[in-house]
Amino acid sequence: MRIAVEGCLTEGQGHGTLHAIYASIKKTCEINKWEGIDLLIIGGDFQAVRNSYDLNCMSVPQKFRAIGDFHEYYSGARVAPYLTLFVGGNHEASSHLQELYYGGWVAPSIYYLGAANVVRFGSLRIAGLSGIWKGYNYNKPHFERLPYSADEIKSLYHVREIDVRKLLLLRTQVDIGISHDWPRGVEWQGDWKALFRKKDLFEADARAGTLGSSAARYLMDRLRPPHWFSAHLHCKFAAVVDYGREEGGSEPAMNAGISDTKSTEEIEIDIENEDPPVEPSAPTKNTDEIDLDIESDDAEDTAQVLANPQAPPDSSITPSDLRSQLPASFARPKTPPPSQKAPAPPPPPAIKNLTTSFLALDKCLPNRKFLQLLSIDPFTPSNPPVPPTLTYDQEWLAILRVFGSQDPHLPSPRNLGEAVYTPLIAKEEEWVEERLVKQGKMTVPENFEITAPVYDGKAIGSVGREQPGEYTNPQTKAFCEMLGIPNHFDASEGEREEMRMKKGLQVQSENASGGSRGRGRGGGRGGHRERGGGGRGGGSGQGRGRGRGRGFR
């Protein structure tokens, strides 16, 4: 199977790059005498913006927002030339993606994998996890509802335990894993010296064991796919995780770099002007580049699943005795108590792969390593070969049925453990076999429908800060009906209007008090999330740090 993998799609100056991605793939295929590709995988920050209202639900400073080019695919003016799969990142049109919690088409031939998902493309089995790691939100439900507050626009893309729990219950081999955030600690299993020369700010986090996602690492170690793709950190990086060596009794070489080996089936573009790594002196930065991945709501990720056991203590962390003397307003969000390093449980017997090739890619900008073409075979080939079509995964559908009655908006039930879940899943697999597999209903239907209005061409500021309405997506409705589970993402117009009024008052209250958890430099933050100076849009908050007030109307 010929696959293209791309890092972050749209970021700051990278807005409007979907056309460029498809054009780059076509050109590269022509150069290498490929007829084309079978599948494109995008590692997040896709920004499926349908109209100007969606922009107001995206975690991007207002002055950097742009409508991009996705709306042309959404409206039908253009059609993607290749089947495109993507996971969500931390700069997304969350109002759109929340309609498709279980996954679905955001446009013809462009499929969002949802909060978590497993699908099959031909014989390849692909697992995806959306979002980034924030330990203080990990055990919370998906409580966010439109209209979103400033905090919710950020918490929307934080990974949740209930979605990870479902993926951890898989008991058979996956071929490809996708996460926006890097699996935590994977940097030590590649050429970390070259990485830290290029991205010097990574080293402190890496040595403190806080670079990347604990959830993604837990999943990678449990599912052990031959390939794992990520984005988020805006650089190309390759690593090899050798589980065979770990099972043989020796620890992985956490501080031993490996060469970035290249298969003859891999094709790179936009690398000819890449400067060679040099020994660090004074760090340099492209002043024209917009870096939107600096989180303003960073909290101590004490709900860690994994950490680098050889990393020295992080001297930048404020000692607890000093922190206790600070005013209450300085306190970080509460997190679960820190846990000891807890490796993923051994994989089930059917998961036999022992080596995972990790690849992270950059964002789509000139002279950046944002695209890779690979030829990938399934770990267990099908005989006869399966046509290259997108289909549901039987085991995953069974897992969704086990959890189907649980509303993702409400607190998650206690984790009952594999001993309880495994027989329940086996029973539901029988249901899926009888009701769906034998009746030929496993192909993902091409049932995209427009829900929100299409972009009208007006200036993006013309809608002010108004957010879109909440829509019931027909795809989610049909999927839940197919599985025989409640659609927790449906509501009556009356319920939605009541929620909108309630949330509108909440957001207005935040503005009146100077913003949600305002931590702004200088004056307070009123209507906009902006830096420096006094409040805008009528606000007059008392923020410290990088304040986050947001207007609503």
C-alpha positions as CSV (number, residue, x, y, z in Angstrom):
1,M,0.0,0.0,0.0
2,R,1.4,3.4,-1.0
3,I,0.8,5.9,1.7
4,A,1.7,9.6,2.1
5,V,2.1,10.9,5.7
6,E,2.0,14.7,6.5
7,G,2.6,16.5,9.8
8,C,0.6,19.5,10.8
9,L,-1.6,20.7,8.0
10,T,-2.4,24.3,8.8
11,E,-0.5,26.4,11.3
12,G,-0.1,30.2,11.2
13,Q,1.6,30.9,7.9
14,G,0.6,27.3,6.9
15,H,-3.1,28.3,6.5
16,G,-4.7,27.3,3.3
17,T,-2.3,24.4,2.6
18,L,-4.6,21.6,1.7
19,H,-4.3,22.5,-2.0
20,A,-0.5,22.6,-1.6
21,I,-0.4,19.2,0.1
22,Y,-2.2,17.4,-2.7
23,A,-0.1,19.2,-5.3
24,S,3.1,18.2,-3.6
25,I,2.1,14.6,-3.5
26,K,1.2,14.6,-7.2
27,K,4.5,16.2,-8.1
28,T,6.5,13.8,-5.9
29,C,4.7,10.8,-7.4
30,E,5.5,12.1,-10.9
31,I,9.2,12.5,-10.1
32,N,9.4,9.0,-8.7
33,K,7.3,7.4,-11.4
34,W,4.5,6.4,-9.0
35,E,1.0,6.4,-10.5
36,G,-0.3,7.9,-7.3
37,I,-0.9,7.0,-3.7
38,D,-3.6,4.9,-2.0
39,L,-4.0,6.9,1.2
40,L,-2.9,10.2,2.8
41,I,-2.6,10.4,6.6
42,I,-2.4,13.8,8.3
43,G,-1.2,14.1,11.9
44,G,-3.5,16.8,13.1
45,D,-4.1,20.6,13.1
46,F,-6.2,20.0,10.1
47,Q,-8.5,22.9,10.8
48,A,-11.7,21.8,9.1
49,V,-13.1,25.4,9.1
50,R,-16.5,25.6,7.3
51,N,-17.2,29.3,7.9
52,S,-16.2,32.3,10.0
53,Y,-18.1,31.1,13.0
54,D,-15.9,28.0,13.2
55,L,-12.9,30.2,13.5
56,N,-14.2,31.5,16.8
57,C,-14.0,28.0,18.2
58,M,-10.4,27.4,17.4
59,S,-7.4,27.8,19.7
60,V,-5.5,30.3,17.6
61,P,-5.0,34.0,18.4
62,Q,-7.5,36.1,16.6
63,K,-5.0,38.1,14.6
64,F,-3.6,34.9,13.1
65,R,-6.9,33.3,12.1
66,A,-7.5,32.7,8.4
67,I,-10.3,30.9,6.6
68,G,-7.9,28.6,4.7
69,D,-9.0,26.5,1.8
70,F,-10.8,23.5,3.5
71,H,-14.2,25.2,2.9
72,E,-13.8,24.6,-0.8
73,Y,-13.7,20.8,-0.2
74,Y,-16.6,21.1,2.3
75,S,-18.8,22.9,-0.2
76,G,-18.0,20.5,-3.0
77,A,-16.2,23.1,-5.1
78,R,-13.1,20.8,-4.9
79,V,-12.8,17.1,-4.2
80,A,-9.8,15.6,-2.5
81,P,-7.8,13.5,-5.1
82,Y,-6.8,10.9,-2.5
83,L,-8.6,9.3,0.4
84,T,-7.4,11.4,3.4
85,L,-7.5,10.3,7.1
86,F,-6.6,12.6,10.0
87,V,-6.6,12.9,13.7
88,G,-7.4,16.0,15.6
89,G,-4.6,18.3,17.0
90,N,-4.7,21.3,19.3
91,H,-5.6,23.9,16.6
92,E,-8.9,22.6,15.2
93,A,-12.3,23.8,14.3
94,S,-13.7,22.0,17.4
95,S,-17.3,23.0,16.7
96,H,-17.1,20.9,13.5
97,L,-15.2,17.9,14.9
98,Q,-17.3,17.5,18.0
99,E,-20.2,16.5,15.7
100,L,-18.1,13.5,14.7
101,Y,-17.0,12.0,18.0
102,Y,-17.0,8.5,16.6
103,G,-15.4,9.7,13.3
104,G,-16.8,10.6,10.0
105,W,-16.5,12.6,6.7
106,V,-15.7,16.3,7.1
107,A,-15.9,16.5,3.3
108,P,-16.1,13.9,0.5
109,S,-13.0,11.7,0.6
110,I,-11.7,13.4,3.8
111,Y,-12.3,11.3,7.0
112,Y,-11.8,12.4,10.6
113,L,-11.0,9.5,12.9
114,G,-12.8,11.0,15.9
115,A,-11.6,11.2,19.5
116,A,-10.4,7.6,19.1
117,N,-10.9,5.1,16.4
118,V,-9.8,1.9,14.6
119,V,-10.6,1.5,10.9
120,R,-9.3,-0.7,8.1
121,F,-8.1,0.4,4.7
122,G,-7.7,-2.7,2.6
123,S,-5.7,-5.0,4.7
124,L,-4.2,-2.3,6.9
125,R,-5.5,-1.7,10.4
126,I,-5.2,1.9,11.5
127,A,-5.7,3.2,15.1
128,G,-5.9,6.9,15.8
129,L,-6.0,9.1,18.9
130,S,-6.8,12.8,18.7
131,G,-5.7,15.6,20.9
132,I,-2.7,16.4,23.1
133,W,-1.8,15.4,26.7
134,K,-2.8,17.5,29.7
135,G,-2.8,15.4,32.8
136,Y,-5.2,17.7,34.7
137,N,-8.0,17.0,32.2
138,Y,-7.2,13.4,31.4
139,N,-9.8,11.9,33.8
140,K,-12.6,14.4,33.0
141,P,-15.5,13.7,30.6
142,H,-16.0,15.6,27.3
143,F,-18.0,18.2,29.2
144,E,-17.6,21.0,26.6
145,R,-20.7,22.2,24.8
146,L,-21.4,25.2,22.5
147,P,-20.9,28.0,23.0
148,Y,-17.5,27.3,24.4
149,S,-15.8,29.4,27.1
150,A,-12.1,30.4,26.7
151,D,-11.0,27.5,28.8
152,E,-13.2,25.0,26.9
153,I,-11.7,26.0,23.6
154,K,-8.5,24.6,25.0
155,S,-9.8,21.7,27.0
156,L,-11.7,20.4,24.0
157,Y,-8.5,19.0,22.5
158,H,-7.1,17.4,25.6
159,V,-7.0,13.6,25.5
160,R,-9.5,11.8,27.8
161,E,-9.0,8.5,29.7
162,I,-12.3,7.0,28.5
163,D,-11.1,7.2,24.8
164,V,-7.6,5.7,25.7
165,R,-9.3,3.0,27.8
166,K,-11.2,1.8,24.7
167,L,-8.1,1.6,22.6
168,L,-6.2,-0.3,25.3
169,L,-8.8,-3.0,25.2
170,L,-7.8,-4.0,21.6
171,R,-6.4,-7.5,21.7
172,T,-5.3,-8.0,18.1
173,Q,-2.5,-6.5,15.9
174,V,-2.7,-3.0,14.6
175,D,-0.5,-1.9,11.6
176,I,-0.5,1.9,12.0
177,G,-0.9,4.1,15.1
178,I,-1.5,7.9,14.8
179,S,-1.4,10.5,17.5
180,H,-0.9,14.3,17.2
181,D,1.3,14.4,20.2
182,W,4.5,12.3,20.3
183,P,4.5,9.3,22.6
184,R,6.3,10.3,25.7
185,G,10.0,9.3,25.8
186,V,10.2,8.3,22.2
187,E,12.9,11.0,21.6
188,W,15.4,8.8,23.5
189,Q,15.0,6.0,21.0
190,G,16.1,8.1,18.1
191,D,18.9,10.6,17.4
192,W,18.2,12.7,20.4
193,K,21.4,14.7,20.1
194,A,20.5,15.9,16.6
195,L,17.0,16.7,17.8
196,F,18.2,18.8,20.7
197,R,20.6,20.7,18.5
198,K,17.8,21.6,16.2
199,K,15.2,22.1,19.0
200,D,17.2,23.1,22.0
201,L,14.1,23.9,24.2
202,F,13.1,20.2,24.0
203,E,15.9,18.9,26.1
204,A,14.8,20.2,29.5
205,D,11.3,18.7,29.0
206,A,12.8,15.4,27.7
207,R,15.1,15.0,30.7
208,A,12.2,15.9,33.0
209,G,10.2,13.2,31.4
210,T,7.5,15.6,30.3
211,L,8.0,15.8,26.5
212,G,5.1,14.2,24.7
213,S,2.0,12.3,25.7
214,S,1.8,9.7,28.4
215,A,-1.4,8.3,26.9
216,A,0.1,7.9,23.4
217,R,3.2,6.1,24.8
218,Y,1.0,3.8,26.9
219,L,-1.0,3.0,23.7
220,M,2.1,2.5,21.6
221,D,3.7,0.1,24.1
222,R,0.5,-1.9,24.4
223,L,-0.6,-2.1,20.8
224,R,2.9,-2.2,19.3
225,P,2.1,-1.3,15.7
226,P,4.9,-1.6,13.1
227,H,4.4,2.2,12.3
228,W,3.5,5.1,14.5
229,F,3.0,8.6,13.1
230,S,2.8,12.0,14.9
231,A,3.2,15.7,14.3
232,H,2.7,18.6,16.8
233,L,6.4,19.5,17.6
234,H,7.1,20.9,14.2
235,C,10.2,18.9,13.1
236,K,11.0,15.6,11.4
237,F,12.2,12.9,13.8
238,A,12.5,9.2,13.4
239,A,13.0,6.5,16.1
240,V,12.8,2.8,16.5
241,V,11.3,1.2,19.5
242,D,12.6,-2.3,20.0
243,Y,10.3,-4.3,22.2
244,G,12.2,-7.5,21.5
245,R,15.2,-6.1,23.3
246,E,13.1,-5.0,26.2
247,E,11.5,-8.4,26.5
248,G,15.0,-9.9,26.3
249,G,15.8,-8.3,29.7
250,S,17.8,-5.2,28.7
251,E,16.5,-1.7,28.9
252,P,16.2,0.3,25.7
253,A,19.2,2.6,25.1
254,M,17.6,5.8,26.4
255,N,20.7,7.9,25.7
256,A,22.1,6.3,22.6
257,G,21.3,7.9,19.3
258,I,20.4,5.8,16.3
259,S,20.8,6.7,12.7
260,D,17.8,8.0,10.8
261,T,17.7,5.0,8.4
262,K,15.9,5.5,5.2
263,S,14.1,2.8,3.2
264,T,14.4,2.9,-0.6
265,E,10.6,3.1,-0.6
266,E,10.6,6.4,1.3
267,I,10.5,9.7,-0.6
268,E,11.2,13.1,1.0
269,I,10.4,16.5,-0.4
270,D,11.3,20.0,0.6
271,I,14.6,19.0,2.2
272,E,17.1,20.4,-0.2
273,N,17.5,23.7,1.6
274,E,17.5,22.3,5.2
275,D,20.6,23.5,7.0
276,P,22.8,20.8,8.6
277,P,22.7,20.5,12.4
278,V,25.3,22.6,14.1
279,E,26.5,22.8,17.7
280,P,24.2,25.1,19.6
281,S,25.3,28.6,20.4
282,A,22.6,31.3,20.8
283,P,19.3,29.8,19.8
284,T,17.8,31.4,16.6
285,K,14.2,31.7,15.5
286,N,12.5,32.7,12.4
287,T,10.8,35.9,13.5
288,D,8.2,35.6,10.7
289,E,7.1,32.2,11.9
290,I,4.0,32.0,14.1
291,D,4.4,29.4,16.8
292,L,0.9,28.5,18.1
293,D,1.9,25.5,20.1
294,I,3.0,27.3,23.2
295,E,0.3,26.4,25.6
296,S,-0.8,29.1,28.0
297,D,-2.6,26.7,30.3
298,D,0.4,24.4,31.0
299,A,0.0,22.6,34.3
300,E,2.3,20.1,36.0
301,D,1.5,16.8,34.2
302,T,1.6,14.8,37.4
303,A,-0.9,12.3,36.2
304,Q,1.9,10.7,34.3
305,V,1.8,7.1,33.1
306,L,5.4,7.0,32.0
307,A,8.5,9.0,32.7
308,N,12.2,8.8,31.7
309,P,13.7,6.9,34.7
310,Q,17.2,8.2,33.9
311,A,16.2,11.8,33.7
312,P,17.6,14.2,36.3
313,P,15.2,16.2,38.4
314,D,13.9,19.4,36.7
315,S,15.5,22.3,38.5
316,S,13.0,24.7,37.0
317,I,10.1,23.4,39.1
318,T,9.2,25.6,42.0
319,P,9.8,23.7,45.3
320,S,6.5,22.9,47.1
321,D,7.5,24.8,50.3
322,L,7.9,28.0,48.2
323,R,4.8,27.3,46.2
324,S,2.7,26.9,49.4
325,Q,3.6,30.5,50.3
326,L,2.2,32.0,47.1
327,P,-1.3,33.4,47.0
328,A,-4.1,31.0,46.0
329,S,-4.4,32.7,42.6
330,F,-1.0,31.3,41.7
331,A,-2.1,27.7,42.2
332,R,-2.0,25.4,39.2
333,P,-5.1,23.4,38.3
334,K,-5.5,20.4,40.5
335,T,-4.3,17.1,39.1
336,P,-4.4,13.5,40.3
337,P,-1.5,12.5,42.6
338,P,1.7,11.5,40.8
339,S,2.1,7.9,40.0
340,Q,5.1,5.7,39.8
341,K,6.4,4.7,36.4
342,A,3.8,2.1,35.2
343,P,4.7,0.3,32.0
344,A,1.9,-0.8,29.8
345,P,0.6,-4.3,30.6
346,P,2.1,-7.0,28.3
347,P,0.3,-7.1,25.0
348,P,-2.3,-9.9,24.4
349,P,-0.9,-13.0,22.7
350,A,-2.3,-11.9,19.3
351,I,-0.1,-8.8,19.3
352,K,3.2,-10.2,18.1
353,N,5.1,-7.2,16.5
354,L,8.3,-6.4,18.3
355,T,9.6,-3.2,16.5
356,T,7.8,0.1,16.1
357,S,9.1,2.6,13.6
358,F,8.2,6.1,14.8
359,L,8.0,9.1,12.5
360,A,7.1,12.7,13.2
361,L,6.8,15.3,10.5
362,D,6.9,19.1,10.4
363,K,4.2,21.5,9.3
364,C,3.6,22.5,5.7
365,L,5.9,25.4,5.0
366,P,8.6,25.8,2.4
367,N,11.9,24.0,3.0
368,R,10.4,21.9,5.8
369,K,10.2,18.2,6.1
370,F,6.5,17.8,6.2
371,L,5.8,15.0,3.8
372,Q,6.9,11.4,3.5
373,L,5.8,8.7,1.0
374,L,6.1,5.1,2.2
375,S,5.2,1.7,1.0
376,I,3.6,-0.2,3.9
377,D,2.5,-3.9,4.0
378,P,0.1,-5.2,6.6
379,F,1.7,-7.2,9.5
380,T,-0.7,-10.1,8.6
381,P,-1.4,-10.0,4.9
382,S,-4.9,-11.0,3.7
383,N,-5.4,-13.9,1.4
384,P,-6.9,-13.1,-1.0
385,P,-5.9,-9.4,-0.9
386,V,-8.6,-7.0,0.4
387,P,-9.7,-4.1,-1.9
388,P,-8.4,-0.7,-0.9
389,T,-11.6,0.6,0.6
390,L,-12.3,2.1,4.1
391,T,-14.1,-0.3,6.4
392,Y,-15.1,-0.5,10.0
393,D,-13.2,-2.7,12.4
394,Q,-15.1,-5.5,14.0
395,E,-13.3,-5.5,17.3
396,W,-13.5,-1.8,17.7
397,L,-17.3,-1.7,17.0
398,A,-17.7,-4.3,19.7
399,I,-15.8,-2.2,22.1
400,L,-18.0,0.8,21.3
401,R,-21.1,-1.2,22.0
402,V,-19.7,-2.2,25.4
403,F,-19.4,1.5,26.2
404,G,-22.3,2.7,24.1
405,S,-24.7,3.5,26.9
406,Q,-22.1,5.8,28.6
407,D,-22.6,9.5,27.7
408,P,-19.1,10.9,26.9
409,H,-20.3,14.3,28.3
410,L,-20.8,12.8,31.8
411,P,-18.2,11.4,34.2
412,S,-16.8,8.1,33.1
413,P,-17.6,4.9,34.9
414,R,-14.9,3.2,36.9
415,N,-12.4,1.1,34.9
416,L,-13.5,-2.5,35.5
417,G,-10.3,-4.0,34.0
418,E,-9.6,-6.4,31.2
419,A,-11.0,-9.5,33.1
420,V,-14.4,-7.9,33.1
421,Y,-14.3,-6.2,29.7
422,T,-12.9,-9.0,27.6
423,P,-15.9,-11.4,27.8
424,L,-18.3,-8.4,27.2
425,I,-16.4,-7.4,24.1
426,A,-16.4,-11.1,22.9
427,K,-20.1,-11.2,23.2
428,E,-20.5,-7.9,21.3
429,E,-18.2,-9.2,18.6
430,E,-20.8,-11.9,18.0
431,W,-23.5,-9.3,17.7
432,V,-21.3,-7.4,15.1
433,E,-20.6,-10.6,13.2
434,E,-24.3,-11.4,12.9
435,R,-25.8,-7.9,12.4
436,L,-23.1,-6.2,10.3
437,V,-20.4,-8.5,9.0
438,K,-22.7,-11.2,7.6
439,Q,-25.0,-8.6,6.2
440,G,-22.3,-6.7,4.3
441,K,-22.5,-3.5,6.4
442,M,-18.8,-3.0,7.3
443,T,-17.9,-0.6,4.5
444,V,-17.8,3.0,5.7
445,P,-20.7,4.6,3.8
446,E,-19.9,7.7,1.7
447,N,-22.7,9.7,3.5
448,F,-21.2,13.1,3.9
449,E,-23.8,15.9,4.4
450,I,-23.3,19.6,4.9
451,T,-24.4,20.7,8.3
452,A,-23.2,24.2,9.0
453,P,-23.5,27.0,6.4
454,V,-20.7,27.2,3.8
455,Y,-18.3,30.1,4.0
456,D,-19.9,33.1,2.2
457,G,-16.7,34.9,1.2
458,K,-17.2,37.8,3.6
459,A,-14.4,39.1,5.8
460,I,-13.8,36.7,8.7
461,G,-14.3,39.5,11.2
462,S,-17.9,40.1,9.9
463,V,-19.4,37.7,12.5
464,G,-17.6,39.2,15.4
465,R,-17.0,36.6,18.1
466,E,-20.2,34.7,17.6
467,Q,-19.9,31.0,17.7
468,P,-21.9,28.5,15.5
469,G,-24.9,26.6,16.5
470,E,-24.8,23.0,17.6
471,Y,-25.8,20.5,14.9
472,T,-26.7,16.9,14.9
473,N,-24.6,15.3,12.3
474,P,-26.5,12.8,10.2
475,Q,-23.4,10.6,10.0
476,T,-23.2,10.3,13.8
477,K,-26.9,9.6,13.9
478,A,-26.6,6.8,11.3
479,F,-23.6,5.3,13.0
480,C,-25.3,5.1,16.4
481,E,-28.4,3.6,14.8
482,M,-26.2,1.0,13.0
483,L,-24.5,0.0,16.3
484,G,-27.7,0.1,18.3
485,I,-26.4,2.7,20.8
486,P,-27.8,6.0,22.0
487,N,-26.7,9.1,20.1
488,H,-25.4,11.3,23.0
489,F,-24.6,14.1,20.5
490,D,-28.2,14.8,19.6
491,A,-30.4,17.3,21.3
492,S,-33.7,19.1,20.7
493,E,-33.7,22.7,19.6
494,G,-35.2,23.6,23.0
495,E,-32.4,21.9,24.9
496,R,-29.7,23.5,22.7
497,E,-31.3,27.0,23.1
498,E,-31.3,26.5,26.9
499,M,-27.7,25.4,26.8
500,R,-26.7,28.3,24.6
501,M,-28.4,30.8,26.9
502,K,-26.8,29.3,30.0
503,K,-23.3,29.2,28.4
504,G,-23.7,32.7,27.0
505,L,-24.3,34.1,30.5
506,Q,-21.3,32.1,31.8
507,V,-19.0,33.5,29.1
508,Q,-20.3,37.1,29.7
509,S,-19.6,36.6,33.4
510,E,-16.0,35.6,32.6
511,N,-15.6,38.8,30.6
512,A,-17.0,40.9,33.3
513,S,-14.5,39.5,35.8
514,G,-11.6,40.0,33.4
515,G,-11.3,36.6,31.7
516,S,-11.1,33.0,32.6
517,R,-8.2,32.2,34.8
518,G,-6.6,35.4,33.4
519,R,-2.8,35.2,33.6
520,G,-2.1,38.1,31.3
521,R,1.0,40.3,31.1
522,G,0.1,43.9,31.9
523,G,-3.5,44.9,32.0
524,G,-6.6,42.7,32.0
525,R,-8.0,40.9,29.0
526,G,-11.5,41.8,27.9
527,G,-13.0,40.7,24.7
528,H,-10.1,39.1,22.9
529,R,-7.2,36.8,23.9
530,E,-4.4,39.2,23.1
531,R,-1.1,39.9,24.7
532,G,0.1,43.2,26.2
533,G,-1.7,46.4,27.0
534,G,-5.1,46.9,28.5
535,G,-8.3,45.0,27.9
536,R,-10.0,45.1,24.6
537,G,-13.7,44.7,23.8
538,G,-14.8,46.3,27.0
539,G,-13.0,44.0,29.4
540,S,-10.9,45.2,32.3
541,G,-9.6,42.1,34.0
542,Q,-6.8,41.6,36.5
543,G,-4.9,38.8,34.7
544,R,-1.3,37.8,35.2
545,G,1.0,35.9,32.8
546,R,-0.7,35.3,29.5
547,G,-4.3,36.1,30.2
548,R,-7.2,34.5,28.5
549,G,-10.4,36.5,28.5
550,R,-12.8,36.0,25.6
551,G,-15.9,37.9,24.6
552,F,-19.2,36.3,23.5
553,R,-22.1,37.8,21.8
